[in-house]
């Protein structure tokens, strides 16, 4: 399954209605509950994702990625990190591609 920019934007707008595979949709639902209501997460939540076709390995990978993202997000908030504009991001990428890390 290829996720282009249009699909990515649709997921960011509302993963519930985005044109994505049901396995991914169920995994995102699982991750949302894990993030917003960890005390309410139950084995049934994993079973819902499994019934949609998500494997245990996929759920485990998703949990690891979400955990890493949440830690990085909280540290970035704590130190006041700000995301640069799209233009500055691409300018920096061009510099790194031409000069590398020096």
N, C-alpha and C positions, 0 to 999 in steps of 0.2 A: 504494500500500500504506500503510495507516494503522497506526502503531505506538502502541497504547494503553499504559496503565500496566502491564497484565497481561503484555503481550508484552515490554515493556521489562524488567520484573522477570525474566521467563523467560530473556531474553538474558543478563542480568547473572548469573543462576544458572548457566546453561550454554548458550552460543550454539550448541553442536553439536546440542542437542535442542530448542531453542526453536522455536515455530511461525512461522518466518520464510521468506521467499523464498530459494531456493537461491543466487541471485546474491549476496544479502547474506551468507548463511552462508559462501560461498566467499571473499568479500571479507574477512570477519572472520578466517577462517583464514589468509589472506595477511597481514593486519595482525599477527596473533599471531606468526607466524614472523618478520616484519620486526622486531617489537619484542623478542622473546625470543631469536632466533637470526639476527641480521642477516647474519653471515658465512655462514650456511647457505642463505640465500635465493638461488634460482636462477631463470632464465627459466621453468623448468617450473612453479614456484609460481604465476607469473602466468598461465601457460597453463591451469592447473587452474581458476583463477577465470574465465578467458575461456570455457572450455568450459561452465562453469555459467551463462554468460550475462552476466558482468560485462564492461563495455566498458573499453577503455583509459582513456577519460576518467574513468570511475567509479573505477578503480583509482588513477589519478593524484590525483583529489580526495581519496580515502580516505587516501592517503599524506600529503598535505598536512595534512589534519585531524589525523591521528595524530602527525605531527611537531610541530605546534603544541601539541597536548595534552601530549605527552611533555616538551616544553620547559617549559611552564607547570607541570606536575606536579613536575619536578625543582627549579624555582625555588621553588615553594611549600614543598617539603620542606626546601630549603636555608635558608629564612628562618623555618621553623617555623609556617607558616600552618595554621590549624585550621578545618575546616568547621563552620559553626554548625549547631545543631539545626534540624530541619524547622520547628518552631514559630517560632524566631528568623528563619529565612529568610522565612517568610510574613509575619511582623510587619514585617520590613524592606521587603518588597515592597509591603505595604499603605502604608507610610509614603512610599515613593518614588512610588507611584501617586497619592497624595493631595497631596503637596508638591513632588514632582519633586526633581531634584538641586540643592541650594542651596549 
